[in-house]
Amino acid sequence: MNKLIATLIAGLFATAATAQTTTTPAATDAVVKAEAKAEKEVVKAEAKEIKNAAKADEKVNKAVAKANEKKAEAHADAVKAHANAVEKVAKADPEDRAKAVAKAEEKIADANLKADKKMIKADEKLLKTQVDAAADKAQAAAKTEQVRAEAQADVHKAAAKH
């Protein structure tokens, strides 16, 4: 019996709560049009954001390839300088060998420094390109978010009018 009374009371509260909720009026034609326009603008902005992101990624990929190419070129130049220095030491007369070794070590050190500078410069350019690409992506995302907010505001304006 207690369960039956409890169920009836719970049902009473449930129907009372349902009766108190107000139903929203059907969306007017203006609101529907505003929502459609807003959705269209958001989709357009998102497509533009994706396009900008793809361009930024393409720039980064090109920069990575170029940096790797520069690094390989610098490494090849250093290896060539090492080989030339070793060859000169091998060709040197036994009495001039110590002098040739010292000169070769100097040339190797210069070649290594030159290669390191080229590699650092390539990395610097790559990092700059990556930062620029990230900034471009962030700006595109911010613009998309702005369009999304403006579209939502337009929908709310249309709903407030009717």
Backbone hydrogen bonds, N-H to C=O, Kabsch-Sander energy under -0.5 kcal/mol:
donor,donor_aa,acceptor,acceptor_aa,energy
5,I,1,M,-2.3
6,A,2,N,-2.5
7,T,3,K,-2.4
8,L,4,L,-2.3
9,I,5,I,-2.5
10,A,6,A,-2.4
11,G,7,T,-2.4
12,L,8,L,-2.2
13,F,9,I,-2.4
14,A,10,A,-2.3
15,T,11,G,-2.4
16,A,12,L,-2.2
17,A,13,F,-2.4
18,T,14,A,-2.1
19,A,15,T,-2.2
20,Q,16,A,-1.4
21,T,17,A,-1.1
32,V,28,T,-2.2
33,K,29,D,-2.4
34,A,30,A,-2.5
35,E,31,V,-2.6
36,A,32,V,-2.3
37,K,33,K,-2.7
38,A,34,A,-2.6
39,E,35,E,-2.6
40,K,36,A,-2.2
41,E,37,K,-2.4
42,V,38,A,-2.4
43,V,39,E,-2.5
44,K,40,K,-2.2
45,A,41,E,-2.4
46,E,42,V,-2.7
47,A,43,V,-2.3
48,K,44,K,-2.1
49,E,45,A,-2.3
50,I,46,E,-2.4
51,K,47,A,-2.2
52,N,48,K,-2.6
53,A,49,E,-2.4
54,A,50,I,-2.3
55,K,51,K,-2.2
56,A,52,N,-2.4
57,D,53,A,-2.6
58,E,54,A,-2.3
59,K,55,K,-2.3
60,V,56,A,-2.2
61,N,57,D,-2.6
62,K,58,E,-2.4
63,A,59,K,-2.4
64,V,60,V,-2.6
65,A,61,N,-2.2
66,K,62,K,-2.6
67,A,63,A,-2.6
68,N,64,V,-2.6
69,E,65,A,-2.2
70,K,66,K,-2.5
71,K,67,A,-2.6
72,A,68,N,-2.4
73,E,69,E,-2.4
74,A,70,K,-2.6
75,H,71,K,-2.6
76,A,72,A,-2.6
77,D,73,E,-2.3
78,A,74,A,-2.1
79,V,75,H,-2.6
80,K,76,A,-2.4
81,A,77,D,-2.3
82,H,78,A,-2.4
83,A,79,V,-2.5
84,N,80,K,-2.5
85,A,81,A,-2.3
86,V,82,H,-2.5
87,E,83,A,-2.4
88,K,84,N,-2.3
89,V,85,A,-1.9
90,A,86,V,-2.2
91,K,87,E,-1.9
92,A,88,K,-1.2
96,D,93,D,-0.8
97,R,93,D,-0.7
97,R,94,P,-0.6
100,A,96,D,-2.5
101,V,97,R,-2.7
102,A,98,A,-2.1
103,K,99,K,-2.3
104,A,100,A,-2.6
105,E,101,V,-2.6
106,E,102,A,-1.8
107,K,103,K,-2.4
108,I,104,A,-2.7
109,A,105,E,-2.4
110,D,106,E,-2.5
111,A,107,K,-2.4
112,N,108,I,-2.6
113,L,109,A,-2.4
114,K,110,D,-2.6
115,A,111,A,-2.5
116,D,112,N,-2.7
117,K,113,L,-2.6
118,K,114,K,-2.1
119,M,115,A,-2.4
120,I,116,D,-2.6
121,K,117,K,-2.4
122,A,118,K,-2.2
123,D,119,M,-2.4
124,E,120,I,-2.5
125,K,121,K,-2.3
126,L,122,A,-2.2
127,L,123,D,-2.9
128,K,124,E,-2.2
129,T,125,K,-2.3
130,Q,126,L,-2.5
131,V,127,L,-2.5
132,D,128,K,-2.6
133,A,129,T,-2.4
134,A,130,Q,-2.2
135,A,131,V,-2.3
136,D,132,D,-2.5
137,K,133,A,-2.4
138,A,134,A,-2.3
139,Q,135,A,-2.6
140,A,136,D,-2.3
141,A,137,K,-2.4
142,A,138,A,-2.4
143,K,139,Q,-2.5
144,T,140,A,-2.2
145,E,141,A,-2.3
146,Q,142,A,-2.2
147,V,143,K,-2.5
148,R,144,T,-2.5
149,A,145,E,-2.3
150,E,146,Q,-2.8
151,A,147,V,-2.6
152,Q,148,R,-2.1
153,A,149,A,-2.3
154,D,150,E,-2.3
155,V,151,A,-2.0
156,H,152,Q,-2.2
157,K,153,A,-2.4
158,A,154,D,-2.4
159,A,155,V,-2.3
160,A,156,H,-2.1
161,K,157,K,-1.7
162,H,158,A,-1.0
